[in-house]
Amino acid sequence: MPIYIMMTKLTDEGRKTIKKKPDRIKEVNKEVEAMGIKILAQYAIMGPYDFLNILEAPDNATVTKLSVELGSRGTVIPSTFPALTVDELIEALKK
């Protein structure tokens, strides 16, 4: 399945939510997985983004649906990027 990188920024509301209820992060992860998306890795990071997630999903439409769902809640602003392994890139360049 394709791999995606999702980076998210917390909104003010999102920061309030996880400060009051840090376990909300894991609850959202369960919702993501119920959509057929596997979370391969998840990191809290410093800088312009608050979280970096490496996801495996069936297709672009599924990841787009996730991005819209999360963004519509008003707690995070997601940015999602499709990712290729270096070997996949090399094979694509050879075609």
N, C-alpha and C positions, 0 to 999 in steps of 0.2 A: 504494500500500500504506500501511497505517496506520503512524504514527510513535509511538515510545515513548521515554521518558527512563528510563534505568536508572542509578541511583546505587548505588555499592557501597562498603562499609566493609571494609577488610582485617582479618582476625583476626590473632592473634599468629602463627599458622602461615602465613598469607598473607604477612605482612611478612617472615618468615624465608625463605619461598620466593622472593619477588622480590628480596630482598637477595642471595641466593646466585645467582639465575638471572633477571636482569631481562628476558631475552628470553622468559620464560614468558608475559609479557603478550601478545606477538604470537602465541604458540602458541595461547593460549586464543581469541584473535580468529579464528584459522583454524577452530577448532572451532565457534565461534558461527556463522560464515558457512556452514559445512557443514550447519548446521541450517536453512538457508534464511533467515537473518537478515542483513541488510546493516548494517554499522557505518558510519553517515554521518559521525560525529565522535566523538572520544574525547579526554578531558582528564583529567590528574591534577590534583586540586584540594586545597586546604587547608581545614580545617574539620571538621565532623562526618563528612563522606564523603571517601573517597580518590580515587574516579574518578567521572566523569560521562560517560555514553555516550548518544549519540543513535542510535537504531536504527530500521530499517525492517523490518517483519515482516508476514507474510501475515495473522496474526490473533492474538487474545488467547491462544488455546491454545498457539501456538508460543512466544510470549514467556513464558508461564507455565512451559512445559516447560524453557525455558532457565533461568529463575530457580530452579526446583527443582534442576536439574542443577548449576548453579554453587554454590548454597547447600549442597547435599549433600556437596560436597568438603571443606567445613570451612575454606576459605581466604578466602572473602568472604561478606558478608551483603548480598544484593541487595535494593533497593527499586525497583520498576518502576511507571511511570506512563504511561497513554496520553496522547497529546498531540494537540491540534488546532491548525491554523493559525488565526490571527485571522479570516481569510476564511471558513474552514470553520465557525467558531463563529457568525459573523454570519449565514451562510446557514441554519444550524440554528435560530437564534433567529427567523428570518423565517418559518419553516414553521409 
